[in-house]
């Protein structure tokens, strides 16, 4: 049995093959264009750039609910990277009342440059309900920051706004 091809069938098949063979894959969605990044002195980006780097702990003070604030002998290092991750590693020495886990926290942080606050978004290491840590010093608490030259001060406050701890750090890198 012989197959008879009609000229228009041959042309249609050839055109379809050319069309399918000549097409390039296209992206499913067009890229979204973002606006310019605010880099002014009161912007999140400016605060991130100020915090970025390595800081050594120079002093740690604890402010108990009753009594006077006292210095806690401790060593530590704080690192903030360009991706918004903050890592604190440290040791409290000679003070059994303060657990070293208050200086061992890492995770992604949110910065509010207007309020000068840092808050952990996802915490690795110490957890918000860690029973070893005084709740006033827990990782879930907002930290207030102040940068002057190569010095960084971080302050933790309780719900009433009273200072519970203050750490002073010196930029080393």
C-alpha positions as CSV (number, residue, x, y, z in Angstrom):
1,X,0.0,0.0,0.0
2,X,1.3,3.3,-1.0
3,X,0.9,6.5,1.1
4,X,0.0,9.6,-0.7
5,X,1.1,12.9,0.8
6,X,-0.7,16.0,-0.1
7,X,1.5,19.1,-0.7
8,X,-0.3,21.2,1.9
9,X,0.4,18.4,4.6
10,X,4.0,18.4,3.7
11,X,4.2,22.2,4.0
12,X,2.3,22.2,7.3
13,X,4.6,19.6,8.8
14,X,7.7,21.4,7.7
15,X,6.5,24.7,9.1
16,X,5.6,23.1,12.4
17,X,9.1,21.5,12.7
18,X,10.8,24.8,11.9
19,X,8.6,26.6,14.4
20,X,9.3,24.1,17.2
21,X,13.0,23.8,16.5
22,X,13.6,27.5,16.3
23,X,12.0,28.5,19.6
24,X,14.1,29.2,22.7
25,X,12.9,28.5,26.2
26,X,11.6,31.7,27.9
27,X,11.5,32.4,31.6
28,X,8.1,31.7,33.1
29,X,7.9,35.1,34.8
30,X,9.6,38.4,34.2
31,X,12.1,39.5,36.8
32,X,10.8,41.9,39.4
33,X,12.6,45.2,39.5
34,X,13.3,46.6,43.0
35,X,13.7,50.2,43.9
36,X,16.9,51.8,45.0
37,X,18.2,50.8,48.5
38,X,18.1,53.6,51.0
39,X,21.6,54.1,52.3
40,X,21.1,57.3,54.2
41,X,22.5,57.8,57.7
42,X,19.2,56.7,59.4
43,X,18.6,53.7,57.1
44,X,18.8,49.9,57.9
45,X,21.6,49.6,55.4
46,X,23.7,52.3,57.2
47,X,23.1,50.6,60.5
48,X,24.1,47.2,59.1
49,X,27.3,48.7,57.7
50,X,28.1,50.2,61.1
51,X,27.5,46.9,62.9
52,X,29.3,44.7,60.4
53,X,32.5,43.2,61.6
54,X,34.1,41.7,64.7
55,X,33.8,43.1,68.2
56,X,35.5,42.0,71.5
57,X,33.7,42.2,74.8
58,X,35.4,44.7,77.1
59,X,32.8,44.8,79.9
60,X,29.6,43.1,81.0
61,X,27.3,44.6,83.7
62,X,24.2,43.0,85.2
63,X,21.5,45.1,86.8
64,X,19.6,42.9,89.3
65,X,16.0,43.8,90.2
66,X,17.0,44.5,93.8
67,X,20.5,45.9,94.5
68,X,23.2,47.7,92.6
69,X,24.6,46.8,89.2
70,X,27.7,44.7,89.2
71,X,30.5,44.0,86.8
72,X,30.7,40.4,85.6
73,X,34.0,39.0,84.6
74,X,33.6,37.7,81.0
75,X,35.2,37.4,77.7
76,X,33.5,37.3,74.3
77,X,33.3,38.1,70.7
78,X,30.4,39.4,68.6
79,X,30.3,39.1,64.8
80,X,27.8,40.6,62.5
81,X,28.0,39.7,58.8
82,X,26.7,41.3,55.6
83,X,23.8,38.9,55.5
84,X,22.2,40.0,58.8
85,X,23.5,37.2,61.0
86,X,24.8,38.0,64.5
87,X,26.9,35.6,66.5
88,X,28.0,36.1,70.1
89,X,30.4,33.6,71.7
90,X,31.6,34.2,75.2
91,X,32.3,32.9,78.7
92,X,31.4,34.2,82.1
93,X,34.1,33.5,84.6
94,X,34.0,33.5,88.4
95,X,30.3,34.2,88.7
96,X,27.9,31.2,89.1
97,X,24.9,33.5,89.2
98,X,25.2,34.4,85.5
99,X,25.2,31.5,83.0
100,X,27.6,31.8,79.9
101,X,24.6,31.1,77.6
102,X,23.7,34.8,77.8
103,X,26.9,35.4,75.7
104,X,26.3,32.4,73.4
105,X,23.6,33.3,70.9
106,X,23.5,33.4,67.1
107,X,20.9,33.9,64.5
108,X,19.5,36.4,62.0
109,X,18.6,39.8,63.4
110,X,16.2,42.6,62.5
111,X,17.6,46.1,63.1
112,X,15.5,49.2,63.7
113,X,17.8,52.1,63.2
114,X,15.2,54.7,64.4
115,X,14.8,52.9,67.8
116,X,18.4,51.6,67.8
117,X,17.3,48.1,68.4
118,X,18.4,44.6,67.4
119,X,16.1,41.6,67.8
120,X,16.9,38.0,67.0
121,X,14.5,36.6,64.4
122,X,15.7,33.0,64.5
123,X,17.8,32.0,67.4
124,X,20.5,29.3,67.4
125,X,22.1,28.2,70.6
126,X,20.2,29.7,73.5
127,X,16.5,29.4,73.2
128,X,13.8,32.0,74.3
129,X,12.6,29.6,77.1
130,X,16.1,28.5,78.2
131,X,15.6,27.9,82.0
132,X,19.3,28.4,82.7
133,X,19.1,32.1,81.8
134,X,17.4,34.9,83.7
135,X,14.4,35.8,81.6
136,X,15.5,39.4,81.6
137,X,18.7,38.4,79.7
138,X,17.1,35.8,77.3
139,X,17.9,35.8,73.6
140,X,14.3,36.7,72.7
141,X,14.6,40.1,74.3
142,X,15.2,43.3,72.3
143,X,18.7,44.7,72.6
144,X,19.3,48.4,72.3
145,X,22.5,49.4,70.6
146,X,24.7,52.5,70.5
147,X,27.8,52.9,68.4
148,X,30.4,55.6,69.1
149,X,33.6,55.3,67.1
150,X,35.0,51.8,67.6
151,X,32.8,51.1,70.6
152,X,29.4,49.3,70.6
153,X,27.1,49.2,73.7
154,X,24.3,46.7,73.8
155,X,21.7,47.1,76.5
156,X,18.9,44.7,77.5
157,X,15.8,46.0,79.2
158,X,12.8,44.4,80.9
159,X,9.2,44.9,80.1
160,X,9.0,48.1,82.2
161,X,12.0,49.6,80.5
162,X,14.5,49.0,83.3
163,X,18.1,48.1,82.2
164,X,18.9,44.5,83.0
165,X,22.3,44.1,81.3
166,X,24.8,46.2,79.4
167,X,27.7,44.9,77.4
168,X,30.4,47.1,75.9
169,X,32.3,45.8,72.8
170,X,35.4,47.2,70.9
171,X,35.7,46.8,67.2
172,X,38.6,44.5,66.3
173,X,37.9,43.8,62.6
